[in-house]
């Protein structure tokens, strides 16, 4: 892992990039990477839409304690575990970007500003939150308000919010969730790795986006205790990821 100083200078970890959940700014970064990365390594197969019931490796649901309750009343608190198969979801679209919805896992509410929020306090809820972040970060009309909501309390919050979100978009670029890995989960925090495939007239690129999440104020938030709550890198394929997508 790079030092904090190096992270601040990385094109993948600029504060403005993170404050907007980073996904839109990635389009610009990916255009640069397309010149550098050898695309002859092949394009990954897109993840199929899952109709199966979610399979999680979890402890039994725990009665909600103070601080565990969902901000919108979603039940099913799980303080440990993981997700081992693709959860069932109804996929909707933010522009051309698909995002998963579920009455169990969320999103449970839509803010008057237009962004969706409130996800189950569980490994699958954390996964749904990260997957929704992909679409919300691509919506120019809501991403500023959503960025202020979704960034949790932490020592770098003021620094991360100091820069305005980038307004860079790339016409004709489609972002698709192709797979996921839940890297860690303990009820208080989660690390979710999404394989994201970018397609445009210039080619196709797959990146790994690792979301560092914390449970605060009854919802999953991006951790502000690191300057890189979203850590991004190109990957050659989706080997090792659980296929998932619209």
C-alpha positions in Angstrom: 0.0 0.0 0.0 1.4 3.4 -0.9 2.1 6.0 1.8 -0.5 8.7 2.5 1.7 11.3 0.7 1.8 9.1 -2.4 -1.9 8.4 -2.2 -2.7 12.1 -2.2 -0.8 12.5 -5.5 -2.1 9.4 -7.2 -4.5 10.1 -10.2 -6.8 7.4 -8.7 -7.0 9.0 -5.2 -7.4 12.8 -5.6 -9.8 14.1 -3.0 -12.2 15.4 -5.6 -12.2 12.0 -7.2 -13.1 10.3 -3.9 -15.7 12.9 -2.8 -17.8 12.1 -5.8 -17.4 8.4 -5.2 -14.9 8.4 -7.9 -16.7 6.5 -10.6 -17.3 9.3 -13.1 -13.8 10.6 -12.9 -12.6 7.1 -13.6 -13.9 7.4 -17.1 -11.3 10.0 -17.8 -8.6 8.0 -16.0 -9.6 4.9 -18.0 -9.2 6.8 -21.3 -5.6 7.3 -20.3 -5.2 3.8 -19.1 -6.5 2.5 -22.5 -3.4 4.0 -24.1 -1.1 2.3 -21.6 -2.7 -1.1 -20.9 -2.4 -3.8 -23.5 -6.0 -4.6 -24.4 -4.9 -7.7 -26.3 -5.1 -9.5 -22.9 -8.8 -10.0 -23.8 -12.1 -8.7 -22.6 -13.9 -10.3 -19.6 -17.2 -12.0 -19.9 -20.0 -9.7 -18.4 -21.6 -11.0 -15.3 -25.1 -12.5 -15.8 -28.1 -11.3 -13.9 -28.6 -13.6 -11.0 -32.1 -14.9 -10.2 -30.9 -17.2 -7.3 -31.4 -16.5 -3.7 -28.4 -14.9 -2.0 -26.0 -17.2 -0.2 -24.0 -15.7 2.6 -21.6 -17.1 5.1 -22.9 -15.3 8.2 -23.6 -15.7 11.8 -27.3 -15.9 12.7 -29.1 -12.5 12.5 -28.3 -10.6 15.7 -31.0 -8.5 17.5 -30.2 -4.9 16.7 -28.3 -3.1 19.5 -28.0 0.7 19.8 -26.2 2.0 16.7 -27.0 -1.1 14.7 -30.5 -0.1 13.5 -31.0 0.9 9.9 -31.9 4.5 9.2 -35.0 3.4 7.3 -35.9 0.3 9.4 -34.4 -2.5 7.2 -34.1 -5.6 9.4 -31.7 -8.5 9.4 -28.6 -7.2 11.2 -25.5 -9.4 10.7 -22.3 -8.5 12.5 -20.1 -11.0 10.8 -19.9 -13.1 7.6 -19.4 -12.7 3.9 -21.3 -13.2 0.6 -20.4 -16.3 -1.4 -22.9 -16.3 -4.4 -24.5 -13.6 -6.4 -27.6 -12.2 -4.5 -30.9 -11.8 -6.3 -31.6 -8.3 -7.3 -33.9 -6.2 -9.5 -31.6 -4.2 -11.8 -32.5 -0.6 -12.7 -30.5 2.0 -14.6 -28.9 5.4 -13.9 -28.4 6.4 -17.5 -26.7 3.4 -19.0 -25.3 2.2 -15.7 -27.1 -0.7 -14.0 -27.6 -0.8 -10.2 -29.2 -3.5 -8.0 -32.2 -3.0 -5.8 -33.9 -5.2 -3.2 -36.6 -4.8 -0.6 -34.4 -6.7 1.8 -31.0 -5.2 1.2 -31.8 -1.7 -0.1 -31.8 1.0 -1.2 -34.7 1.7 1.1 -35.1 5.4 0.7 -34.6 8.2 -1.9 -33.5 11.6 -0.6 -35.4 14.7 -1.8 -32.1 15.6 -3.6 -32.6 12.5 -5.7 -30.0 10.0 -4.4 -30.8 6.6 -3.0 -29.6 5.5 0.4 -30.3 3.1 3.3 -28.9 -0.4 3.0 -29.2 -3.4 5.3 -26.6 -3.8 8.1 -25.2 -7.0 6.6 -22.5 -8.1 4.2 -25.0 -8.2 1.4 -26.3 -4.7 2.3 -22.7 -3.4 2.1 -22.3 -5.1 -1.3 -25.6 -3.4 -2.5 -24.3 -0.1 -1.2 -21.1 -0.3 -3.2 -22.9 -1.4 -6.3 -25.3 1.6 -6.1 -22.3 3.9 -5.6 -21.2 3.0 -9.1 -24.4 4.5 -10.6 -24.8 7.4 -8.2 -21.3 8.6 -8.8 -22.1 8.8 -12.5 -25.2 11.1 -12.1 -24.2 14.7 -12.3 -27.6 15.9 -10.9 -27.2 14.1 -7.5 -23.5 13.2 -7.0 -22.6 16.4 -5.0 -25.4 16.0 -2.5 -24.8 12.2 -2.4 -21.1 12.7 -1.9 -21.7 14.8 1.2 -24.1 12.2 2.6 -22.1 9.1 1.8 -18.8 10.3 3.2 -18.6 9.2 6.8 -17.2 10.9 9.8 -13.4 10.5 10.0 -10.1 12.4 10.2 -9.9 13.1 6.5 -13.6 14.1 5.9 -12.9 17.8 5.6 -9.9 17.2 3.3 -11.9 14.9 1.1 -14.8 17.3 0.8 -12.6 20.4 0.3 -12.4 19.8 -3.5 -15.5 20.0 -5.6 -16.4 16.8 -7.6 -15.1 16.6 -11.1 -17.7 17.3 -13.8 -15.8 15.2 -16.4 -18.0 12.8 -18.3 -17.3 10.8 -21.4 -20.1 10.4 -23.9 -20.7 6.9 -25.2 -19.0 5.2 -22.2 -20.9 2.5 -20.5 -20.0 1.2 -17.0 -21.0 -2.4 -16.1 -20.7 -4.3 -12.8 -19.1 -7.6 -13.8 -18.4 -9.2 -10.4 -17.7 -8.8 -6.8 -15.6 -9.9 -3.8 -16.4 -9.1 -0.2 -12.9 -8.8 1.2 -13.7 -8.3 4.8 -16.7 -7.6 7.1 -17.1 -7.2 10.9 -20.4 -5.3 11.2 -18.6 -2.0 11.9 -16.7 -1.9 8.6 -16.6 -3.7 5.2 -14.3 -3.9 2.2 -16.1 -4.6 -1.1 -14.2 -5.1 -4.3 -16.2 -4.6 -7.5 -15.0 -5.6 -11.0 -16.2 -2.8 -13.3 -16.1 -3.0 -17.1 -15.9 0.2 -19.1 -16.9 0.0 -22.8 -16.6 2.8 -25.3 -15.8 3.2 -29.0 -12.1 3.1 -28.1 -12.2 -0.3 -26.4 -13.1 -2.1 -23.2 -11.3 -1.9 -19.9 -11.9 -3.7 -16.6 -10.9 -2.2 -13.3 -11.1 -3.2 -9.7 -12.8 -0.7 -7.4 -12.3 -1.5 -3.7 -14.8 0.4 -1.4 -13.8 0.9 2.2 -17.1 1.2 4.1 -18.1 2.0 7.7 -21.5 1.7 9.4 -22.5 5.1 10.7 -25.8 6.8 11.5 -27.8 3.8 10.4 -26.3 3.3 7.0 -23.2 2.3 5.1 -20.8 5.2 4.4 -17.5 5.6 2.7 -14.7 5.6 5.3 -13.2 9.0 5.9 -10.4 7.5 8.0 -8.4 7.0 4.8 -7.6 9.2 1.9 -8.6 6.3 -0.4 -12.1 5.1 0.5 -12.2 4.0 -3.1 -9.0 2.4 -4.4 -8.9 1.7 -8.1 -6.6 -0.3 -10.4 -6.9 -1.9 -13.8 -7.2 -5.7 -13.9 -6.7 -8.1 -16.8 -9.9 -10.2 -16.2 -12.5 -11.0 -13.6 -10.9 -14.3 -12.4 -11.6 -14.7 -8.7 -14.7 -12.6 -8.7 -18.2 -13.8 -8.2 -20.1 -13.0 -11.5 -22.9 -10.5 -10.9 -24.6 -7.8 -12.9 -27.6 -6.8 -14.9 
